[in-house]
Amino acid sequence: MASSPYLLVAATLVAHLVVASCATELTFTVSSSTSLTLVTKGAVSEVEIKEQGANEWTSLKESPANTWTFDSKATLKGPISVRFLVKNGGYRVIDNIIPAEYDVGSVYRSSV
């Protein structure tokens, strides 16, 4: 039984590493008052945003290198939430990732 504490520590470390390796990192850049870019680190197959006051989610367009873009004819209305589909992991939602008072050129990050 002397090895039990060591096994518990080892199992805990492995669990932390597995959870960390499954994390999806998101980096939003507000390119202009009407567009934004999202770069993902992780297997994401769909990305949508919801602006303040919107009733529905709006899809972003996928580009090469895990980049997603959104271009609007109107000024973006923050706060903006994001919903994305992690391959083999279901949907994730991050509420208000971009605040109401965002600055053009600002970068916002989150890890899920």
TINU-967839 format. One record per residue: residue number from 1; x, y, z negated of N, C-alpha, C, O in turn. Coordinates in steps of 0.02 Angstrom, whole numbers, always signed. Each point is the difference from the previous one (the first is absolute). Layout:
<nodes>
+-----+--------+--------+--------+--------+--------+--------+--------+--------+--------+--------+--------+--------+
:  nr :     nx :     ny :     nz :    cax :    cay :    caz :     cx :     cy :     cz :     ox :     oy :     oz :
+-----+--------+--------+--------+--------+--------+--------+--------+--------+--------+--------+--------+--------+
: NUM :      X :      Y :      Z :      X :      Y :      Z :      X :      Y :      Z :      X :      Y :      Z :
...
+-----+--------+--------+--------+--------+--------+--------+--------+--------+--------+--------+--------+--------+
</nodes>
This chain:
<nodes>
+-----+--------+--------+--------+--------+--------+--------+--------+--------+--------+--------+--------+--------+
:  nr :     nx :     ny :     nz :    cax :    cay :    caz :     cx :     cy :     cz :     ox :     oy :     oz :
+-----+--------+--------+--------+--------+--------+--------+--------+--------+--------+--------+--------+--------+
:   1 :    +40 :    -60 :     +0 :    -40 :    +60 :     +0 :    +42 :    +63 :     +0 :    -27 :    +55 :     +9 :
:   2 :    +92 :    -61 :    -18 :    +43 :    +59 :     -2 :     +0 :    +36 :    +67 :    +13 :    +60 :     +3 :
:   3 :    -28 :    -96 :    +51 :     +1 :    +32 :    +66 :    -66 :    +35 :    +16 :     -2 :    +35 :    +51 :
:   4 :    -50 :    -43 :    -90 :    -65 :    +31 :    +14 :     +4 :    +76 :     +8 :    -28 :    +26 :    +48 :
:   5 :    +61 :    +10 :    -92 :     +4 :    +72 :     +9 :    +35 :    +19 :    +66 :    -19 :    +49 :    +32 :
:   6 :    +68 :    -87 :    -13 :    +36 :    +14 :    +62 :    -45 :    -13 :    +61 :     +2 :    +37 :    +49 :
:   7 :    -42 :    -90 :    -52 :    -46 :    -14 :    +54 :    -53 :    +55 :     +6 :    -19 :    +19 :    +55 :
:   8 :     -5 :     +5 :   -112 :    -49 :    +54 :     +0 :    +29 :    +63 :    +31 :    -33 :    +34 :    +39 :
:   9 :    +94 :    -17 :    -57 :    +34 :    +59 :    +28 :     +9 :     -8 :    +75 :    -13 :    +46 :    +38 :
:  10 :    +36 :   -105 :    -17 :    +11 :    -12 :    +71 :    -66 :     +4 :    +39 :     -2 :    +29 :    +54 :
:  11 :    -51 :    -57 :    -81 :    -65 :     +2 :    +34 :    -25 :    +72 :     +5 :    -29 :    +20 :    +51 :
:  12 :    +39 :    +19 :   -103 :    -21 :    +70 :     +1 :    +38 :    +39 :    +53 :    -30 :    +40 :    +36 :
:  13 :    +95 :    -50 :    -31 :    +41 :    +34 :    +51 :    -22 :    -19 :    +70 :     -5 :    +43 :    +43 :
:  14 :     -9 :   -106 :    -32 :    -22 :    -23 :    +66 :    -67 :    +33 :    +17 :    -10 :    +22 :    +57 :
:  15 :    -36 :    -19 :   -105 :    -65 :    +30 :    +12 :     +7 :    +74 :    +18 :    -34 :    +24 :    +45 :
:  16 :    +78 :    +12 :    -78 :    +12 :    +71 :    +15 :    +29 :     +8 :    +70 :    -19 :    +45 :    +37 :
:  17 :    +64 :    -89 :    -18 :    +30 :     +4 :    +67 :    -52 :    -14 :    +54 :     +0 :    +33 :    +52 :
:  18 :    -43 :    -82 :    -63 :    -52 :    -16 :    +49 :    -48 :    +58 :     +9 :    -17 :    +18 :    +56 :
:  19 :     -5 :    +12 :   -111 :    -46 :    +56 :     +4 :    +34 :    +59 :    +35 :    -31 :    +33 :    +42 :
:  20 :    +93 :    -19 :    -58 :    +36 :    +56 :    +31 :     +9 :    -11 :    +75 :     -4 :    +47 :    +38 :
:  21 :    +16 :   -109 :    -18 :    +11 :    -13 :    +71 :    -65 :     +4 :    +40 :     +3 :     +7 :    +61 :
:  22 :    -61 :    -11 :    -93 :    -64 :     +4 :    +34 :    -25 :    +72 :     +5 :    -51 :    +13 :    +32 :
:  23 :    +86 :    +34 :    -63 :    -22 :    +69 :     -1 :     +2 :    +29 :    +71 :    +45 :    -15 :    +39 :
:  24 :    -93 :    +57 :    -25 :     -3 :    +37 :    +63 :    +14 :    +73 :    -16 :    -35 :    +30 :    -41 :
:  25 :    +85 :     -2 :    +73 :    +16 :    +70 :    -10 :    -30 :    +41 :    +56 :     +3 :    -19 :    +59 :
:  26 :    -33 :    +76 :    -77 :    -30 :    +45 :    +49 :    +32 :    +68 :     -8 :     +9 :    +25 :    -55 :
:  27 :     +8 :     +6 :   +111 :    +27 :    +67 :     +1 :    -41 :    +42 :    +49 :     +3 :    -12 :    +60 :
:  28 :    -41 :    +60 :    -85 :    -40 :    +44 :    +41 :    +38 :    +66 :    +10 :    +29 :    +27 :    -46 :
:  29 :    -29 :     -3 :   +108 :    +26 :    +67 :    +15 :    -57 :    +39 :    +32 :    -28 :    -21 :    +50 :
:  30 :    +12 :    +79 :    -78 :    -50 :    +43 :    +29 :    +37 :    +42 :    +53 :    +34 :    +48 :    -17 :
:  31 :    -40 :    -68 :    +80 :    +38 :    +30 :    +54 :    -24 :    +70 :    +17 :    +41 :    +44 :    +14 :
:  32 :   -105 :    -34 :    -16 :    -30 :    +66 :    +13 :    -67 :     +0 :    -37 :    -17 :    -48 :    -33 :
:  33 :    -20 :   +102 :    +40 :    -64 :     +4 :    -35 :    -52 :    -47 :    +32 :    -54 :     -9 :    -28 :
:  34 :    +71 :    -21 :    +86 :    -47 :    -44 :    +34 :    +28 :    -70 :    +13 :    -33 :    -41 :    +32 :
:  35 :    +93 :    +26 :    -57 :    +27 :    -67 :    +14 :    +43 :    -24 :    -58 :    +29 :    +39 :    -38 :
:  36 :    -26 :   -106 :    +32 :    +44 :    -30 :    -49 :    +29 :    -64 :    +27 :    -27 :    -30 :    +47 :
:  37 :    +82 :    +10 :    -77 :    +36 :    -61 :    +19 :    +10 :    -43 :    -62 :    +16 :    +26 :    -54 :
:  38 :    -26 :    -90 :    +62 :    +10 :    -47 :    -54 :    +50 :    -52 :    +21 :     -6 :    -30 :    +54 :
:  39 :    +57 :    +18 :    -96 :    +49 :    -52 :    +12 :     -9 :    -52 :    -55 :     -2 :    +18 :    -59 :
:  40 :     -5 :    -81 :    +78 :    -10 :    -53 :    -49 :    +61 :    -45 :     -4 :    +34 :    -12 :    +50 :
:  41 :    -21 :    -13 :   -109 :    +50 :    -53 :    -10 :    -40 :    -58 :    -28 :    -20 :     +0 :    -58 :
:  42 :     +9 :    -49 :   +100 :    -42 :    -56 :    -18 :    -44 :    -18 :    +59 :     -5 :    +38 :    +48 :
:  43 :    -26 :    -95 :    -51 :    -41 :    -25 :    +55 :    -70 :    +28 :     -4 :    -43 :    -27 :    -34 :
:  44 :    +32 :    +83 :    +69 :    -65 :    +33 :     +1 :    -28 :     -6 :    +70 :    +35 :    +13 :    +49 :
:  45 :    -99 :    -32 :    -44 :    -29 :    -10 :    +67 :    -55 :    +50 :    +17 :    -24 :     +1 :    +56 :
:  46 :     +3 :    +40 :   -104 :    -53 :    +49 :    +12 :     +6 :    +55 :    -52 :    +12 :    -14 :    -59 :
:  47 :    -21 :    +77 :    +81 :     +3 :    +56 :    -46 :    -56 :    +48 :    +16 :    -13 :    +16 :    +59 :
:  48 :    -22 :     +8 :   -111 :    -54 :    +48 :     +8 :     +7 :    +53 :    -54 :    +27 :    -12 :    -53 :
:  49 :    -53 :    +72 :    +68 :     -1 :    +53 :    -50 :    -72 :    +25 :     -8 :    -42 :     -8 :    +44 :
:  50 :    +31 :    +39 :   -101 :    -64 :    +33 :    -12 :    +15 :    +69 :    -30 :    +30 :     +7 :    -53 :
:  51 :    -51 :    +44 :    +90 :     +9 :    +68 :    -23 :    -55 :    +19 :    -49 :    -52 :    -34 :     -5 :
:  52 :    +64 :    +88 :    -32 :    -50 :    +24 :    -47 :    -67 :    +12 :    +36 :     -2 :    +31 :    +53 :
:  53 :    -51 :    -57 :    -83 :    -67 :    +10 :    +27 :    -20 :    -48 :    +56 :    -57 :     +1 :    +21 :
:  54 :   +103 :    -41 :     +3 :    -15 :    -47 :    +55 :    -40 :    -60 :    -28 :    +10 :    -21 :    -56 :
:  55 :    -54 :     -4 :    +98 :    -39 :    -59 :    -19 :    +31 :    -65 :    +24 :    -14 :    -54 :    -26 :
:  56 :    +57 :    +59 :    +77 :    +30 :    -59 :    +30 :    +76 :     +5 :     +3 :    +28 :    +55 :     -4 :
:  57 :     +3 :   -113 :    +10 :    +72 :     -3 :     +8 :    +17 :    +11 :    +74 :    -37 :    -21 :    +44 :
:  58 :    +94 :    +54 :    -31 :    +24 :    +13 :    +68 :    +65 :    -38 :    +11 :    +46 :     +4 :    -41 :
:  59 :    -42 :    -41 :    +96 :    +60 :    -41 :    +15 :    +58 :    +42 :    +24 :     -9 :    +50 :    +34 :
:  60 :    +69 :    -70 :    -54 :    +61 :    +29 :    +25 :    +25 :    -42 :    +58 :    -16 :    -59 :     +4 :
:  61 :    +54 :    +89 :    +41 :    +28 :    -35 :    +58 :    +68 :    -28 :    -18 :    +42 :    +35 :    -29 :
:  62 :    -31 :    -98 :    +46 :    +64 :    -32 :    -14 :    +50 :    +16 :    +54 :    -16 :     -2 :    +60 :
:  63 :    +76 :    +18 :    -80 :    +56 :    +12 :    +44 :    +56 :    -49 :    -18 :     -7 :    -36 :    -49 :
:  64 :    +61 :    +34 :    +88 :    +55 :    -45 :    -17 :    +31 :    +16 :    -68 :     -9 :    +54 :    -28 :
:  65 :    +43 :   -102 :     +2 :    +40 :     +7 :    -62 :    -43 :    +16 :    -61 :    +18 :    +44 :    -40 :
:  66 :    -74 :    -79 :    +32 :    -42 :     +8 :    -60 :    -23 :    +72 :    -11 :     -3 :    +23 :    -57 :
:  67 :    -11 :    +12 :   +111 :    -22 :    +70 :     -5 :    -73 :     +5 :    +23 :    -19 :    -30 :    +50 :
:  68 :    -20 :    +68 :    -87 :    -70 :    +11 :    +15 :    -12 :    +75 :     +4 :    +29 :    +37 :    -40 :
:  69 :    -70 :    -15 :    +87 :    -11 :    +72 :     +8 :    -75 :    +17 :     +2 :    -42 :    -41 :    +19 :
:  70 :    +28 :   +102 :    -40 :    -68 :    +26 :     +4 :     +4 :    +72 :    +25 :    +36 :    +41 :    -28 :
:  71 :    -74 :    -27 :    +80 :     -5 :    +67 :    +28 :    -73 :    +20 :     +1 :    -43 :    -37 :    +25 :
:  72 :    +29 :    +96 :    -52 :    -68 :    +24 :     -4 :     -7 :    +66 :    +38 :    +50 :    +36 :     +9 :
:  73 :   -109 :    -21 :    +13 :    -13 :    +65 :    +32 :    -12 :    +53 :    -54 :     +8 :    +60 :    +13 :
:  74 :    -27 :    -82 :    -72 :    -14 :    +46 :    -55 :    +55 :     -5 :    -53 :    +38 :    -48 :     -1 :
:  75 :    -35 :    +97 :    -42 :    +48 :     +0 :    -56 :    -16 :    -57 :    -47 :    -58 :    -13 :    -16 :
:  76 :   +110 :    -23 :     -7 :     -9 :    -54 :    -47 :    -28 :    +27 :    -66 :    +20 :    +53 :    -24 :
:  77 :    -66 :    -91 :     -6 :    -32 :    +20 :    -62 :    +21 :    -47 :    -56 :    -22 :    -57 :     -3 :
:  78 :    +66 :    +82 :    -41 :    +22 :    -40 :    -56 :    -48 :     +8 :    -58 :    -39 :    +47 :     -1 :
:  79 :    +40 :    -91 :    -48 :    +46 :    -57 :     -3 :    -17 :    -54 :    +50 :    -58 :     -9 :    +20 :
:  80 :   +110 :    -28 :     +0 :     -8 :    -52 :    +50 :    +18 :    -67 :    -32 :    +52 :     -7 :    -32 :
:  81 :    -96 :    -42 :    +41 :    +11 :    -68 :    -24 :    +20 :    -44 :    +58 :    -16 :    +15 :    +58 :
:  82 :    +50 :    -70 :    -72 :    +21 :    -46 :    +52 :    -23 :    -70 :    -18 :     +1 :    -20 :    -58 :
:  83 :    -21 :    -17 :   +109 :    -19 :    -71 :     -7 :    +40 :    -37 :    +52 :     +2 :    +21 :    +59 :
:  84 :    +31 :    -76 :    -79 :    +39 :    -38 :    +48 :     -6 :    -74 :    -13 :    -15 :    -22 :    -55 :
:  85 :    +26 :    -16 :   +109 :     -5 :    -73 :     -3 :    +70 :    -29 :     -1 :    +38 :     +7 :    +47 :
:  86 :    -22 :    -40 :   -102 :    +64 :    -34 :     -6 :     -9 :    -69 :    +30 :    -46 :    -37 :    -19 :
:  87 :    +90 :    +19 :    +66 :     -6 :    -66 :    +31 :     +4 :    -53 :    -54 :    +45 :     +0 :    -41 :
:  88 :    -92 :    -45 :    +42 :     -6 :    -55 :    -49 :    -10 :    +26 :    -71 :    +16 :    -36 :    -48 :
:  89 :    -43 :    +97 :    +39 :     -8 :    +25 :    -67 :    -63 :    +41 :    -13 :    -11 :    +20 :    -57 :
:  90 :    -29 :     -8 :   +107 :    -62 :    +37 :    -11 :    +10 :    +76 :     +4 :    +55 :    +24 :    +11 :
:  91 :   -110 :    +11 :    -22 :     +1 :    +73 :     +3 :    +25 :    +30 :    -66 :    -11 :    -27 :    -54 :
:  92 :    +45 :    +84 :    +61 :    +22 :    +39 :    -57 :    -24 :    +72 :    +11 :     -1 :    +23 :    +57 :
:  93 :    -19 :    +11 :   -109 :    -22 :    +70 :     +5 :    +41 :    +42 :    -49 :     +9 :    -19 :    -58 :
:  94 :    +15 :    +75 :    +82 :    +34 :    +48 :    -44 :    -39 :    +65 :     +6 :     -1 :    +33 :    +52 :
:  95 :    -32 :    -15 :   -106 :    -41 :    +61 :     +0 :    +44 :    +62 :     -8 :    +47 :     +1 :    -39 :
:  96 :    -63 :    +50 :    +79 :    +29 :    +66 :     -7 :    +77 :     +1 :     +5 :    +33 :    +36 :    -38 :
:  97 :     -5 :    -76 :    +83 :    +73 :     -2 :     +7 :    +27 :    +67 :    +25 :    +56 :    +19 :    -18 :
:  98 :    -95 :    +15 :    +59 :    +18 :    +68 :    +22 :    -47 :    +47 :    -37 :    -61 :     -5 :     +8 :
:  99 :    +87 :    +52 :    -47 :    -42 :    +43 :    -41 :    -39 :    +52 :    +41 :    +15 :    +10 :    +59 :
: 100 :    -63 :    +21 :    -91 :    -40 :    +51 :    +33 :    +42 :    +58 :    +24 :    -11 :    +27 :    +55 :
: 101 :    +59 :     -7 :    -94 :    +44 :    +57 :    +17 :    +67 :    -25 :    +26 :    +52 :    +14 :    -29 :
: 102 :    -53 :    -50 :    +85 :    +62 :    -26 :    +29 :    +35 :    +56 :    +39 :    -31 :    +49 :    +20 :
: 103 :    +96 :    -57 :    -11 :    +40 :    +46 :    +41 :    +21 :    -36 :    +63 :    +20 :    -58 :     -2 :
: 104 :    -24 :    +93 :    +59 :    +24 :    -28 :    +63 :    +75 :    -14 :     -8 :    +37 :    +41 :    -26 :
: 105 :    -16 :   -100 :    +48 :    +69 :    -22 :     -8 :    +13 :    -40 :    -63 :    +54 :    -28 :     -8 :
: 106 :   -104 :    +25 :    -36 :     +8 :    -38 :    -62 :     -1 :    -74 :    +13 :    -30 :    -24 :    +48 :
: 107 :    +65 :    -13 :    -92 :     +3 :    -72 :     +4 :    -29 :    -28 :    -65 :    +18 :    +22 :    -55 :
: 108 :    -62 :    -70 :    +62 :    -33 :    -32 :    -57 :    +15 :    -75 :     +3 :     -6 :    -31 :    +53 :
: 109 :    +24 :     +1 :   -110 :    +19 :    -71 :     -1 :    -42 :    -38 :    -51 :    -22 :    +28 :    -51 :
: 110 :    +13 :    -92 :    +66 :    -34 :    -44 :    -46 :    +24 :    -71 :    +13 :    +21 :    -17 :    +55 :
: 111 :    -23 :    -23 :   -107 :    +18 :    -70 :     +6 :    -56 :    -41 :    -31 :    -21 :    +13 :    -56 :
: 112 :     -2 :    -62 :    +93 :    -56 :    -42 :    -23 :    +23 :    -72 :     -1 :    -39 :    -44 :    -18 :
+-----+--------+--------+--------+--------+--------+--------+--------+--------+--------+--------+--------+--------+
</nodes>
